């Protein structure tokens, strides 16, 4: 559209727009988002940024909507506790959390919310595992990230936009044809 009007836009211009306007757009989308479900799936994935190994911690509700993402340097109790605290502060206490077999989740849950139900099972956490796929696909296209801060900014904006515009099939109502 811009090219039709004689405006030549490079990829660098689009990147700068994303850095400048992305957080505001994501904040507005997050504000308009429906209240999340009461079952949360938590997971972490290994991300390599400029040769450094970092962990992307992600929380997804039972409908597949991404609740929060944190990029952290460790995969321990403190990192899991930080994710749980930020989630509970924003959304309140859920009915149940579902995680993989990483024991840091249980230790963090005992400190943050001892009465919270916790299911730790390899096969039950597929919803969180599958939520990493769009990020991985985009990461391949971008050929990785250059800095942890830029990656955190991108991940938070990407998730909020994806929550809004990529609605899971089970949440779309069918159209009745007369």
N, CA and C atoms as an extended XYZ file, in Angstrom:
534
Properties=species:S:1:pos:R:3:atomname:S:1:resname:S:1:resid:I:1 pbc="F F F"
N         0.823       -1.199        0.000 N   UNK     1
C         0.000        0.000        0.000 CA  UNK     1
C         0.863        1.257        0.000 C   UNK     1
N         1.911        1.229        0.792 N   UNK     2
C         2.786        2.403        0.834 CA  UNK     2
C         3.536        2.574       -0.482 C   UNK     2
N         3.953        1.464       -1.091 N   UNK     3
C         4.687        1.528       -2.347 CA  UNK     3
C         3.822        2.107       -3.467 C   UNK     3
N         2.536        1.804       -3.454 N   UNK     4
C         1.615        2.364       -4.443 CA  UNK     4
C         1.540        3.885       -4.351 C   UNK     4
N         1.803        4.418       -3.180 N   UNK     5
C         1.747        5.868       -2.973 CA  UNK     5
C         3.121        6.515       -3.068 C   UNK     5
N         4.114        5.759       -3.533 N   UNK     6
C         5.441        6.313       -3.743 CA  UNK     6
C         6.317        6.345       -2.508 C   UNK     6
N         5.946        5.603       -1.463 N   UNK     7
C         6.742        5.573       -0.239 CA  UNK     7
C         7.484        4.247       -0.189 C   UNK     7
N         8.797        4.315       -0.174 N   UNK     8
C         9.627        3.118       -0.131 CA  UNK     8
C         9.985        2.833        1.328 C   UNK     8
N         9.603        1.653        1.820 N   UNK     9
C         9.819        1.296        3.216 CA  UNK     9
C        10.721        0.073        3.277 C   UNK     9
N        11.795        0.170        4.041 N   UNK    10
C        12.711       -0.965        4.183 CA  UNK    10
C        12.321       -1.801        5.399 C   UNK    10
N        12.946       -2.957        5.536 N   UNK    11
C        12.675       -3.813        6.689 CA  UNK    11
C        13.124       -3.137        7.973 C   UNK    11
N        14.143       -2.296        7.889 N   UNK    12
C        14.635       -1.600        9.076 CA  UNK    12
C        13.594       -0.593        9.584 C   UNK    12
N        12.866        0.044        8.672 N   UNK    13
C        11.807        0.969        9.063 CA  UNK    13
C        10.696        0.224        9.787 C   UNK    13
N        10.339       -0.941        9.276 N   UNK    14
C         9.301       -1.749        9.911 CA  UNK    14
C         9.757       -2.195       11.301 C   UNK    14
N        11.047       -2.564       11.425 N   UNK    15
C        11.581       -2.972       12.729 CA  UNK    15
C        11.518       -1.811       13.724 C   UNK    15
N        11.867       -0.609       13.262 N   UNK    16
C        11.811        0.555       14.149 CA  UNK    16
C        10.378        0.873       14.570 C   UNK    16
N         9.437        0.718       13.649 N   UNK    17
C         8.028        0.917       13.991 CA  UNK    17
C         7.599       -0.087       15.055 C   UNK    17
N         8.051       -1.324       14.900 N   UNK    18
C         7.695       -2.366       15.868 CA  UNK    18
C         8.262       -2.038       17.249 C   UNK    18
N         9.480       -1.547       17.273 N   UNK    19
C        10.091       -1.176       18.565 CA  UNK    19
C         9.353       -0.001       19.194 C   UNK    19
N         8.949        0.956       18.371 N   UNK    20
C         8.303        2.160       18.889 CA  UNK    20
C         6.832        1.935       19.244 C   UNK    20
N         6.073        1.299       18.347 N   UNK    21
C         4.631        1.191       18.537 CA  UNK    21
C         4.180       -0.166       19.067 C   UNK    21
N         5.014       -1.177       18.988 N   UNK    22
C         4.639       -2.531       19.402 CA  UNK    22
C         4.182       -2.653       20.847 C   UNK    22
N         4.947       -2.125       21.809 N   UNK    23
C         4.521       -2.257       23.205 CA  UNK    23
C         3.171       -1.591       23.501 C   UNK    23
N         2.914       -0.444       22.898 N   UNK    24
C         1.627        0.228       23.111 CA  UNK    24
C         0.466       -0.567       22.527 C   UNK    24
N         0.668       -1.102       21.338 N   UNK    25
C        -0.371       -1.923       20.713 CA  UNK    25
C        -0.618       -3.170       21.549 C   UNK    25
N         0.465       -3.815       21.999 N   UNK    26
C         0.331       -5.025       22.820 CA  UNK    26
C        -0.390       -4.724       24.130 C   UNK    26
N        -0.089       -3.574       24.736 N   UNK    27
C        -0.741       -3.183       25.989 CA  UNK    27
C        -2.246       -3.001       25.776 C   UNK    27
N        -2.630       -2.344       24.683 N   UNK    28
C        -4.054       -2.155       24.382 CA  UNK    28
C        -4.747       -3.482       24.114 C   UNK    28
N        -4.088       -4.377       23.385 N   UNK    29
C        -4.678       -5.685       23.117 CA  UNK    29
C        -4.832       -6.493       24.399 C   UNK    29
N        -3.835       -6.412       25.279 N   UNK    30
C        -3.887       -7.135       26.554 CA  UNK    30
C        -5.025       -6.626       27.419 C   UNK    30
N        -5.254       -5.322       27.380 N   UNK    31
C        -6.320       -4.720       28.174 CA  UNK    31
C        -7.696       -5.188       27.704 C   UNK    31
N        -7.851       -5.395       26.405 N   UNK    32
C        -9.135       -5.810       25.834 CA  UNK    32
C        -9.339       -7.322       25.841 C   UNK    32
N        -8.308       -8.047       26.203 N   UNK    33
C        -8.376       -9.514       26.190 CA  UNK    33
C        -9.358      -10.014       27.247 C   UNK    33
N       -10.066      -11.071       26.915 N   UNK    34
C       -11.011      -11.672       27.859 CA  UNK    34
C       -10.249      -12.240       29.054 C   UNK    34
N       -10.942      -12.387       30.177 N   UNK    35
C       -10.318      -12.944       31.375 CA  UNK    35
C        -9.876      -14.380       31.086 C   UNK    35
N        -8.675      -14.759       31.470 N   UNK    36
C        -8.171      -16.101       31.143 CA  UNK    36
C        -8.890      -17.196       31.918 C   UNK    36
N        -8.706      -18.424       31.449 N   UNK    37
C        -9.277      -19.579       32.127 CA  UNK    37
C        -8.600      -19.823       33.464 C   UNK    37
N        -9.121      -20.752       34.231 N   UNK    38
C        -8.607      -20.998       35.574 CA  UNK    38
C        -7.676      -22.207       35.654 C   UNK    38
N        -7.291      -22.764       34.520 N   UNK    39
C        -6.274      -23.825       34.479 CA  UNK    39
C        -5.122      -23.306       33.634 C   UNK    39
N        -3.941      -23.246       34.233 N   UNK    40
C        -2.772      -22.702       33.545 CA  UNK    40
C        -1.773      -23.809       33.267 C   UNK    40
N        -1.191      -23.770       32.083 N   UNK    41
C        -0.136      -24.695       31.688 CA  UNK    41
C         1.163      -23.896       31.628 C   UNK    41
N         2.170      -24.344       32.366 N   UNK    42
C         3.451      -23.636       32.430 CA  UNK    42
C         4.540      -24.489       31.788 C   UNK    42
N         5.436      -23.833       31.068 N   UNK    43
C         6.515      -24.560       30.421 CA  UNK    43
C         7.668      -23.600       30.149 C   UNK    43
N         8.829      -24.166       29.902 N   UNK    44
C        10.007      -23.382       29.563 CA  UNK    44
C        10.669      -24.016       28.342 C   UNK    44
N        11.352      -23.184       27.555 N   UNK    45
C        12.031      -23.666       26.362 CA  UNK    45
C        13.394      -22.985       26.275 C   UNK    45
N        14.355      -23.728       25.765 N   UNK    46
C        15.728      -23.230       25.645 CA  UNK    46
C        15.829      -22.331       24.418 C   UNK    46
N        16.414      -21.141       24.602 N   UNK    47
C        16.603      -20.178       23.517 CA  UNK    47
C        18.062      -19.745       23.540 C   UNK    47
N        18.687      -19.729       22.381 N   UNK    48
C        20.072      -19.293       22.294 CA  UNK    48
C        20.110      -17.919       21.650 C   UNK    48
N        20.681      -16.939       22.371 N   UNK    49
C        20.754      -15.567       21.881 CA  UNK    49
C        22.209      -15.121       21.954 C   UNK    49
N        22.772      -14.854       20.805 N   UNK    50
C        24.178      -14.427       20.694 CA  UNK    50
C        25.116      -15.386       21.417 C   UNK    50
N        24.879      -16.676       21.280 N   UNK    51
C        25.731      -17.682       21.886 CA  UNK    51
C        25.442      -17.964       23.351 C   UNK    51
N        24.539      -17.210       23.968 N   UNK    52
C        24.155      -17.406       25.370 CA  UNK    52
C        22.896      -18.240       25.453 C   UNK    52
N        22.866      -19.190       26.362 N   UNK    53
C        21.679      -20.018       26.553 CA  UNK    53
C        20.763      -19.335       27.571 C   UNK    53
N        19.528      -19.067       27.151 N   UNK    54
C        18.523      -18.473       28.029 CA  UNK    54
C        17.294      -19.368       27.999 C   UNK    54
N        16.374      -19.124       28.935 N   UNK    55
C        15.157      -19.925       29.034 CA  UNK    55
C        13.960      -19.008       28.897 C   UNK    55
N        13.061      -19.360       27.982 N   UNK    56
C        11.825      -18.628       27.788 CA  UNK    56
C        10.730      -19.365       28.544 C   UNK    56
N        10.244      -18.765       29.638 N   UNK    57
C         9.200      -19.347       30.470 CA  UNK    57
C         7.870      -18.825       29.969 C   UNK    57
N         6.903      -19.711       29.780 N   UNK    58
C         5.623      -19.327       29.196 CA  UNK    58
C         4.472      -19.932       29.988 C   UNK    58
N         3.392      -19.163       30.120 N   UNK    59
C         2.164      -19.626       30.765 CA  UNK    59
C         1.019      -19.492       29.762 C   UNK    59
N         0.227      -20.563       29.634 N   UNK    60
C        -0.889      -20.622       28.699 CA  UNK    60
C        -2.111      -21.104       29.468 C   UNK    60
N        -3.297      -20.542       29.175 N   UNK    61
C        -4.493      -21.049       29.846 CA  UNK    61
C        -5.068      -22.232       29.071 C   UNK    61
N        -6.171      -22.808       29.552 N   UNK    62
C        -6.689      -24.034       28.943 CA  UNK    62
C        -7.234      -23.809       27.543 C   UNK    62
N        -7.464      -22.553       27.150 N   UNK    63
C        -7.944      -22.256       25.805 CA  UNK    63
C        -6.809      -21.986       24.825 C   UNK    63
N        -5.574      -22.016       25.293 N   UNK    64
C        -4.429      -21.796       24.415 CA  UNK    64
C        -3.979      -20.353       24.330 C   UNK    64
N        -4.553      -19.468       25.130 N   UNK    65
C        -4.159      -18.062       25.121 CA  UNK    65
C        -2.908      -17.881       25.988 C   UNK    65
N        -1.898      -17.224       25.427 N   UNK    66
C        -0.655      -17.001       26.157 CA  UNK    66
C        -0.893      -15.918       27.211 C   UNK    66
N        -0.588      -16.239       28.461 N   UNK    67
C        -0.808      -15.308       29.570 CA  UNK    67
C         0.414      -14.432       29.819 C   UNK    67
N         1.582      -15.037       29.848 N   UNK    68
C         2.790      -14.276       30.152 CA  UNK    68
C         4.005      -15.039       29.656 C   UNK    68
N         5.065      -14.301       29.356 N   UNK    69
C         6.335      -14.897       28.939 CA  UNK    69
C         7.471      -14.126       29.575 C   UNK    69
N         8.417      -14.852       30.104 N   UNK    70
C         9.599      -14.238       30.703 CA  UNK    70
C        10.845      -14.907       30.152 C   UNK    70
N        11.809      -14.119       29.776 N   UNK    71
C        13.088      -14.624       29.316 CA  UNK    71
C        14.065      -14.517       30.483 C   UNK    71
N        14.615      -15.659       30.932 N   UNK    72
C        15.475      -15.661       32.100 CA  UNK    72
C        16.725      -16.491       31.827 C   UNK    72
N        17.751      -16.214       32.585 N   UNK    73
C        19.023      -16.889       32.360 CA  UNK    73
C        19.107      -18.251       33.045 C   UNK    73
N        18.203      -18.528       33.975 N   UNK    74
C        18.265      -19.783       34.727 CA  UNK    74
C        16.991      -20.587       34.575 C   UNK    74
N        17.114      -21.846       34.923 N   UNK    75
C        15.983      -22.775       34.913 CA  UNK    75
C        15.909      -23.399       36.305 C   UNK    75
N        15.513      -22.572       37.276 N   UNK    76
C        15.519      -23.022       38.662 CA  UNK    76
C        14.273      -22.523       39.396 C   UNK    76
N        14.255      -22.738       40.699 N   UNK    77
C        13.107      -22.375       41.529 CA  UNK    77
C        12.846      -20.872       41.486 C   UNK    77
N        13.891      -20.081       41.519 N   UNK    78
C        13.737      -18.629       41.533 CA  UNK    78
C        13.064      -18.122       40.252 C   UNK    78
N        13.444      -18.702       39.133 N   UNK    79
C        12.848      -18.300       37.855 CA  UNK    79
C        11.379      -18.711       37.797 C   UNK    79
N        11.066      -19.918       38.252 N   UNK    80
C         9.674      -20.385       38.270 CA  UNK    80
C         8.840      -19.544       39.229 C   UNK    80
N         9.426      -19.164       40.339 N   UNK    81
C         8.735      -18.340       41.336 CA  UNK    81
C         8.426      -16.958       40.763 C   UNK    81
N         9.355      -16.409       40.012 N   UNK    82
C         9.151      -15.094       39.399 CA  UNK    82
C         7.978      -15.139       38.409 C   UNK    82
N         7.911      -16.200       37.595 N   UNK    83
C         6.809      -16.353       36.651 CA  UNK    83
C         5.473      -16.488       37.381 C   UNK    83
N         5.427      -17.356       38.399 N   UNK    84
C         4.184      -17.557       39.152 CA  UNK    84
C         3.713      -16.277       39.845 C   UNK    84
N         4.650      -15.538       40.444 N   UNK    85
C         4.287      -14.299       41.128 CA  UNK    85
C         3.695      -13.287       40.161 C   UNK    85
N         4.303      -13.137       38.988 N   UNK    86
C         3.788      -12.154       38.033 CA  UNK    86
C         2.415      -12.570       37.508 C   UNK    86
N         2.207      -13.864       37.318 N   UNK    87
C         0.905      -14.351       36.852 CA  UNK    87
C        -0.182      -14.121       37.895 C   UNK    87
N         0.113      -14.468       39.147 N   UNK    88
C        -0.877      -14.324       40.216 CA  UNK    88
C        -1.180      -12.855       40.476 C   UNK    88
N        -0.170      -12.004       40.366 N   UNK    89
C        -0.388      -10.572       40.558 CA  UNK    89
C        -1.319      -10.022       39.473 C   UNK    89
N        -1.170      -10.480       38.244 N   UNK    90
C        -1.967       -9.960       37.129 CA  UNK    90
C        -3.363      -10.589       37.055 C   UNK    90
N        -3.470      -11.915       37.275 N   UNK    91
C        -4.723      -12.621       37.023 CA  UNK    91
C        -5.377      -13.239       38.254 C   UNK    91
N        -4.728      -13.240       39.390 N   UNK    92
C        -5.288      -13.902       40.568 CA  UNK    92
C        -4.853      -15.366       40.606 C   UNK    92
N        -5.321      -16.099       41.600 N   UNK    93
C        -4.905      -17.498       41.771 CA  UNK    93
C        -5.792      -18.397       40.906 C   UNK    93
N        -5.189      -19.280       40.128 N   UNK    94
C        -5.978      -20.187       39.293 CA  UNK    94
C        -6.510      -21.365       40.104 C   UNK    94
N        -7.325      -22.175       39.469 N   UNK    95
C        -7.829      -23.381       40.136 CA  UNK    95
C        -6.747      -24.456       40.149 C   UNK    95
N        -5.979      -24.550       39.044 N   UNK    96
C        -4.963      -25.605       38.946 CA  UNK    96
C        -3.879      -25.179       37.964 C   UNK    96
N        -2.649      -25.617       38.201 N   UNK    97
C        -1.578      -25.437       37.225 CA  UNK    97
C        -1.124      -26.811       36.750 C   UNK    97
N        -0.722      -26.872       35.496 N   UNK    98
C        -0.243      -28.105       34.889 CA  UNK    98
C         1.163      -27.832       34.361 C   UNK    98
N         2.109      -28.684       34.756 N   UNK    99
C         3.497      -28.488       34.334 CA  UNK    99
C         4.088      -29.810       33.860 C   UNK    99
N         5.300      -29.711       33.321 N   UNK   100
C         6.035      -30.933       33.003 CA  UNK   100
C         6.713      -31.416       34.288 C   UNK   100
N         7.661      -32.302       34.172 N   UNK   101
C         8.271      -32.926       35.360 CA  UNK   101
C         9.354      -32.076       36.043 C   UNK   101
N         9.573      -30.840       35.608 N   UNK   102
C        10.583      -29.992       36.236 CA  UNK   102
C        10.172      -29.698       37.679 C   UNK   102
N        11.039      -30.026       38.615 N   UNK   103
C        10.697      -29.938       40.038 CA  UNK   103
C        10.691      -28.493       40.558 C   UNK   103
N        11.240      -27.572       39.792 N   UNK   104
C        11.254      -26.165       40.217 CA  UNK   104
C         9.850      -25.597       40.346 C   UNK   104
N         8.918      -26.074       39.526 N   UNK   105
C         7.543      -25.588       39.603 CA  UNK   105
C         6.911      -25.929       40.953 C   UNK   105
N         7.102      -27.158       41.399 N   UNK   106
C         6.542      -27.571       42.685 CA  UNK   106
C         7.127      -26.782       43.840 C   UNK   106
N         8.440      -26.546       43.805 N   UNK   107
C         9.093      -25.784       44.867 CA  UNK   107
C         8.609      -24.338       44.870 C   UNK   107
N         8.456      -23.747       43.691 N   UNK   108
C         7.979      -22.367       43.606 CA  UNK   108
C         6.522      -22.266       44.056 C   UNK   108
N         5.710      -23.243       43.689 N   UNK   109
C         4.289      -23.257       44.071 CA  UNK   109
C         4.136      -23.335       45.580 C   UNK   109
N         4.982      -24.148       46.245 N   UNK   110
C         4.912      -24.255       47.710 CA  UNK   110
C         5.197      -22.915       48.383 C   UNK   110
N         6.082      -22.110       47.787 N   UNK   111
C         6.404      -20.806       48.368 CA  UNK   111
C         5.347      -19.753       48.067 C   UNK   111
N         4.843      -19.734       46.838 N   UNK   112
C         3.948      -18.665       46.393 CA  UNK   112
C         2.497      -18.938       46.761 C   UNK   112
N         2.003      -20.141       46.443 N   UNK   113
C         0.597      -20.482       46.690 CA  UNK   113
C         0.507      -21.935       47.130 C   UNK   113
N         0.682      -22.216       48.424 N   UNK   114
C         0.738      -23.602       48.888 CA  UNK   114
C        -0.547      -24.394       48.672 C   UNK   114
N        -1.707      -23.753       48.662 N   UNK   115
C        -2.964      -24.479       48.516 CA  UNK   115
C        -3.362      -24.751       47.071 C   UNK   115
N        -2.581      -24.299       46.133 N   UNK   116
C        -2.892      -24.427       44.710 CA  UNK   116
C        -2.707      -25.868       44.235 C   UNK   116
N        -3.673      -26.387       43.466 N   UNK   117
C        -3.548      -27.737       42.921 CA  UNK   117
C        -2.522      -27.725       41.800 C   UNK   117
N        -1.703      -28.777       41.766 N   UNK   118
C        -0.616      -28.845       40.798 CA  UNK   118
C        -0.583      -30.228       40.179 C   UNK   118
N        -0.701      -30.313       38.859 N   UNK   119
C        -0.572      -31.582       38.144 CA  UNK   119
C         0.740      -31.537       37.397 C   UNK   119
N         1.601      -32.484       37.661 N   UNK   120
C         2.900      -32.559       37.008 CA  UNK   120
C         2.957      -33.858       36.230 C   UNK   120
N         2.817      -33.746       34.919 N   UNK   121
C         2.781      -34.938       34.079 CA  UNK   121
C         3.293      -34.581       32.695 C   UNK   121
N         4.045      -35.475       32.098 N   UNK   122
C         4.666      -35.212       30.802 CA  UNK   122
C         3.638      -34.991       29.693 C   UNK   122
N         2.591      -35.798       29.634 N   UNK   123
C         1.636      -35.727       28.536 CA  UNK   123
C         0.565      -34.677       28.683 C   UNK   123
N         0.325      -34.186       29.902 N   UNK   124
C        -0.749      -33.214       30.117 CA  UNK   124
C        -0.375      -31.802       29.697 C   UNK   124
N         0.899      -31.553       29.476 N   UNK   125
C         1.366      -30.194       29.236 CA  UNK   125
C         1.539      -29.878       27.752 C   UNK   125
N         0.878      -30.605       26.877 N   UNK   126
C         1.054      -30.382       25.447 CA  UNK   126
C         0.582      -29.012       25.000 C   UNK   126
N        -0.407      -28.447       25.685 N   UNK   127
C        -0.898      -27.119       25.300 CA  UNK   127
C         0.218      -26.086       25.408 C   UNK   127
N         0.999      -26.138       26.471 N   UNK   128
C         2.113      -25.204       26.633 CA  UNK   128
C         3.242      -25.531       25.669 C   UNK   128
N         3.499      -26.810       25.454 N   UNK   129
C         4.545      -27.203       24.509 CA  UNK   129
C         4.219      -26.707       23.103 C   UNK   129
N         2.956      -26.824       22.700 N   UNK   130
C         2.557      -26.397       21.370 CA  UNK   130
C         2.545      -24.883       21.214 C   UNK   130
N         2.431      -24.154       22.309 N   UNK   131
C         2.431      -22.695       22.207 CA  UNK   131
C         3.806      -22.150       21.840 C   UNK   131
N         4.849      -22.975       21.963 N   UNK   132
C         6.193      -22.537       21.577 CA  UNK   132
C         6.383      -22.566       20.061 C   UNK   132
N         5.550      -23.307       19.343 N   UNK   133
C         5.758      -23.505       17.905 CA  UNK   133
C         5.717      -22.219       17.083 C   UNK   133
N         4.717      -21.329       17.270 N   UNK   134
C         4.734      -20.088       16.474 CA  UNK   134
C         5.973      -19.244       16.738 C   UNK   134
N         6.429      -19.221       17.989 N   UNK   135
C         7.639      -18.469       18.315 CA  UNK   135
C         8.851      -19.079       17.617 C   UNK   135
N         8.960      -20.399       17.649 N   UNK   136
C        10.078      -21.074       16.989 CA  UNK   136
C        10.074      -20.826       15.483 C   UNK   136
N         8.897      -20.849       14.888 N   UNK   137
C         8.781      -20.610       13.454 CA  UNK   137
C         9.246      -19.201       13.105 C   UNK   137
N         8.804      -18.222       13.884 N   UNK   138
C         9.198      -16.835       13.642 CA  UNK   138
C        10.683      -16.628       13.924 C   UNK   138
N        11.196      -17.319       14.931 N   UNK   139
C        12.612      -17.220       15.277 CA  UNK   139
C        13.487      -17.716       14.124 C   UNK   139
N        13.067      -18.786       13.465 N   UNK   140
C        13.809      -19.292       12.309 CA  UNK   140
C        13.824      -18.271       11.176 C   UNK   140
N        12.676      -17.640       10.930 N   UNK   141
C        12.596      -16.625        9.874 CA  UNK   141
C        13.524      -15.447       10.171 C   UNK   141
N        13.580      -15.051       11.441 N   UNK   142
C        14.392      -13.910       11.836 CA  UNK   142
C        15.867      -14.288       11.987 C   UNK   142
N        16.186      -15.569       11.871 N   UNK   143
C        17.545      -16.093       12.046 CA  UNK   143
C        18.090      -15.776       13.431 C   UNK   143
N        17.250      -15.974       14.431 N   UNK   144
C        17.675      -15.791       15.815 CA  UNK   144
C        17.521      -14.359       16.288 C   UNK   144
N        17.861      -14.141       17.546 N   UNK   145
C        17.782      -12.804       18.141 CA  UNK   145
C        19.179      -12.316       18.441 C   UNK   145
N        19.304      -11.015       18.581 N   UNK   146
C        20.626      -10.424       18.832 CA  UNK   146
C        20.869      -10.111       20.305 C   UNK   146
N        19.785       -9.794       21.039 N   UNK   147
C        19.956       -9.431       22.445 CA  UNK   147
C        18.785       -9.954       23.266 C   UNK   147
N        19.008      -10.243       24.554 N   UNK   148
C        17.914      -10.711       25.410 CA  UNK   148
C        16.798       -9.678       25.577 C   UNK   148
N        17.144       -8.402       25.705 N   UNK   149
C        16.132       -7.362       25.871 CA  UNK   149
C        15.240       -7.237       24.645 C   UNK   149
N        15.856       -7.253       23.473 N   UNK   150
C        15.081       -7.183       22.236 CA  UNK   150
C        14.207       -8.401       22.060 C   UNK   150
N        14.723       -9.542       22.458 N   UNK   151
C        13.950      -10.770       22.349 CA  UNK   151
C        12.757      -10.752       23.294 C   UNK   151
N        12.938      -10.250       24.513 N   UNK   152
C        11.828      -10.153       25.470 CA  UNK   152
C        10.752       -9.204       24.953 C   UNK   152
N        11.175       -8.070       24.391 N   UNK   153
C        10.203       -7.124       23.834 CA  UNK   153
C         9.432       -7.762       22.685 C   UNK   153
N        10.141       -8.457       21.808 N   UNK   154
C         9.486       -9.088       20.667 CA  UNK   154
C         8.502      -10.162       21.120 C   UNK   154
N         8.925      -11.006       22.055 N   UNK   155
C         8.090      -12.122       22.506 CA  UNK   155
C         6.799      -11.620       23.135 C   UNK   155
N         6.877      -10.582       23.971 N   UNK   156
C         5.670      -10.091       24.630 CA  UNK   156
C         4.710       -9.474       23.619 C   UNK   156
N         5.212       -8.733       22.648 N   UNK   157
C         4.343       -8.146       21.619 CA  UNK   157
C         3.764       -9.229       20.715 C   UNK   157
N         4.593      -10.174       20.308 N   UNK   158
C         4.156      -11.239       19.400 CA  UNK   158
C         3.034      -12.061       20.014 C   UNK   158
N         3.140      -12.390       21.284 N   UNK   159
C         2.123      -13.211       21.950 CA  UNK   159
C         0.789      -12.490       22.050 C   UNK   159
N         0.818      -11.212       22.401 N   UNK   160
C        -0.427      -10.469       22.540 CA  UNK   160
C        -1.137      -10.312       21.196 C   UNK   160
N        -0.377      -10.042       20.149 N   UNK   161
C        -0.973       -9.916       18.821 CA  UNK   161
C        -1.494      -11.269       18.353 C   UNK   161
N        -0.740      -12.315       18.596 N   UNK   162
C        -1.176      -13.657       18.192 CA  UNK   162
C        -2.439      -14.081       18.947 C   UNK   162
N        -2.523      -13.751       20.235 N   UNK   163
C        -3.729      -14.069       21.006 CA  UNK   163
C        -4.961      -13.429       20.370 C   UNK   163
N        -4.794      -12.226       19.858 N   UNK   164
C        -5.930      -11.494       19.303 CA  UNK   164
C        -6.335      -11.987       17.910 C   UNK   164
N        -5.353      -12.239       17.046 N   UNK   165
C        -5.658      -12.491       15.648 CA  UNK   165
C        -5.575      -13.952       15.226 C   UNK   165
N        -5.048      -14.808       16.065 N   UNK   166
C        -4.977      -16.230       15.732 CA  UNK   166
C        -5.825      -16.991       16.752 C   UNK   166
N        -7.115      -16.976       16.540 N   UNK   167
C        -8.052      -17.582       17.473 CA  UNK   167
C        -8.084      -19.091       17.240 C   UNK   167
N        -7.971      -19.911       18.306 N   UNK   168
C        -8.035      -21.364       18.137 CA  UNK   168
C        -9.371      -21.792       17.532 C   UNK   168
N        -9.356      -22.873       16.766 N   UNK   169
C       -10.539      -23.338       16.045 CA  UNK   169
C       -11.696      -23.653       16.988 C   UNK   169
N       -11.412      -24.123       18.200 N   UNK   170
C       -12.492      -24.498       19.114 CA  UNK   170
C       -13.225      -23.280       19.667 C   UNK   170
N       -12.675      -22.078       19.495 N   UNK   171
C       -13.340      -20.874       19.992 CA  UNK   171
C       -14.102      -20.123       18.905 C   UNK   171
N       -14.051      -20.621       17.669 N   UNK   172
C       -14.749      -19.976       16.568 CA  UNK   172
C       -16.119      -20.637       16.414 C   UNK   172
N       -17.156      -19.828       16.375 N   UNK   173
C       -18.498      -20.383       16.206 CA  UNK   173
C       -18.755      -20.661       14.731 C   UNK   173
N       -19.526      -21.685       14.452 N   UNK   174
C       -19.835      -22.017       13.069 CA  UNK   174
C       -20.917      -21.091       12.546 C   UNK   174
N       -20.900      -20.890       11.250 N   UNK   175
C       -21.871      -20.014       10.617 CA  UNK   175
C       -22.997      -20.893       10.083 C   UNK   175
N       -24.205      -20.530       10.411 N   UNK   176
C       -25.356      -21.297        9.973 CA  UNK   176
C       -25.820      -20.763        8.621 C   UNK   176
N       -25.827      -21.597        7.595 N   UNK   177
C       -26.227      -21.213        6.262 CA  UNK   177
C       -27.681      -21.587        6.059 C   UNK   177
N       -28.485      -20.645        5.625 N   UNK   178
C       -29.903      -20.915        5.397 CA  UNK   178
C       -30.192      -21.373        4.004 C   UNK   178
